[in-house]
């Protein structure tokens, strides 16, 4: 049987930028280029979207990081 599998890759990168929007744009462009040049990601794993949010270290508005920190404790 063939199953469809919805997959998500979660990560954190440190990017220099003039603003949050600038950092997000730089990473978005880099990841898009990487995905477009990866035959496996484009044709086997069928990557459909990239999403991210910039924040300053120590900000509490990143729920995913807060959840991960709680799990590690």
C-alpha positions as CSV (number, residue, x, y, z in Angstrom):
1,X,0.0,0.0,0.0
2,X,1.1,3.6,-0.6
3,X,0.6,6.1,2.1
4,X,0.9,9.8,2.0
5,X,3.1,11.2,4.8
6,X,3.0,14.9,5.8
7,X,6.4,15.8,7.1
8,X,7.9,18.9,8.8
9,X,11.5,19.8,9.4
10,X,12.0,22.1,12.4
11,X,15.3,24.0,13.0
12,X,16.9,27.1,14.3
13,X,19.6,29.1,12.5
14,X,21.5,32.2,13.6
15,X,21.3,34.8,10.9
16,X,22.8,38.3,10.9
17,X,20.3,40.9,9.7
18,X,19.3,44.6,9.9
19,X,15.9,43.5,11.2
20,X,13.8,40.4,11.9
21,X,12.3,40.7,8.4
22,X,15.8,41.0,6.9
23,X,17.0,37.9,8.7
24,X,13.8,35.9,7.7
25,X,14.3,37.0,4.1
26,X,18.0,35.9,4.0
27,X,17.2,32.5,5.4
28,X,14.1,32.0,3.2
29,X,16.0,32.8,0.1
30,X,18.9,30.4,1.1
31,X,16.5,27.6,2.0
32,X,14.5,28.1,-1.2
33,X,17.6,27.9,-3.3
34,X,18.7,24.7,-1.5
35,X,15.4,23.0,-1.9
36,X,15.1,24.0,-5.6
37,X,18.5,22.5,-6.3
38,X,17.8,19.2,-4.4
39,X,16.3,16.6,-6.7
40,X,15.2,14.5,-3.7
41,X,13.4,17.4,-2.0
42,X,11.7,18.5,-5.1
43,X,10.8,15.1,-6.6
44,X,10.9,12.4,-4.0
45,X,9.9,14.2,-0.8
46,X,7.9,16.9,-2.7
47,X,8.8,19.9,-0.5
48,X,5.8,22.3,-0.7
49,X,6.5,25.2,1.7
50,X,9.1,26.9,3.9
51,X,8.0,28.9,7.0
52,X,9.9,30.6,9.7
53,X,9.8,33.5,12.2
54,X,12.8,35.6,13.5
55,X,13.2,36.5,17.1
56,X,16.0,37.8,19.3
57,X,17.6,35.4,21.8
58,X,15.8,35.5,25.1
59,X,12.4,36.6,23.6
60,X,9.6,34.6,25.0
61,X,7.4,34.7,21.9
62,X,8.9,31.6,20.4
63,X,6.6,28.8,21.7
64,X,8.5,26.0,20.0
65,X,11.8,26.9,21.7
66,X,10.1,27.3,25.0
67,X,8.5,23.9,24.7
68,X,11.8,22.3,23.8
69,X,13.5,23.9,26.8
70,X,10.8,22.5,29.1
71,X,11.3,19.0,27.7
72,X,15.1,19.2,28.3
73,X,14.7,20.1,32.0
